[in-house]
Amino acid sequence: MIIASIYDFDFAINDWIASHLTAEWLDPVMRFITSLGDGGIFWILLAAVFLCFKKTRRFGAAMAISLIISTIITNLTLKPLIDR
């Protein structure tokens, strides 16, 4: 019963956003921005670029490690567990 209420609440919020916060001219821009996150390509490339330069290498390594940890936590644990 609680799970159904959470899904109903989630659906109500998404429905409200879809019906009240729209701007047609922004749709192509947001599709492009969303596509940058597909598969984490943008973040992987950014980490690789940071790894190439001595000045930013520690940050690039930290970024790469955090990407790996977040992938394990979200894609291999939470997503199958929650099934959303």
Secondary structure, DSSP 8 states (H G I E B T S, - for coil): -HHHHHHHHHHHHHHHHHHHS--GGGHHHHHHHHHHTGGGHHHHHHHHHHHHSGGGHHHHHHHHHHHHHHHHHIIIIIHHHH--
